[in-house]
């Protein structure tokens, strides 16, 4: 009786070990798919690089653990890879939305500033006795408008950081135009 009980326990242990000895293929495939989806998501790549790196690292660890037949650990890393990949996609979308909104707000504000500067420039040309070379100011305004158009094209193409980079020099350029106009107007008033 003791002998058959021992044989039964050994057989049950062997069955349990064999059950644990199978790689978690389904979980590993889901992890690989999740990381691939994140790697192919433009927003995740652009805005959630560190989280995407953690997903890749967990996937590599999962593969290493599976190769070493540490399947419980491989399963744990597969869950970590899936979670990190999904977070990278989510974080990327949130960051892209925020970047789009910031770029759009900047460009909208510049619409107003360009129109105001254009109006001030036109009005200054009508001031009697103003001594000012308007050609460089007109050229600067044209450059600001061109940069604004380029920035809007980048915004439309979902290249938000590029849109901001193209838009940033516009505000100082407009400020320089307005400063030149103001100085010329004050000089004209003093001459009267």
Helices and strands as residue ranges (DSSP letters): H 2-20, H 25-39, H 42-47, H 49-67, H 71-125, H 134-156, H 160-191
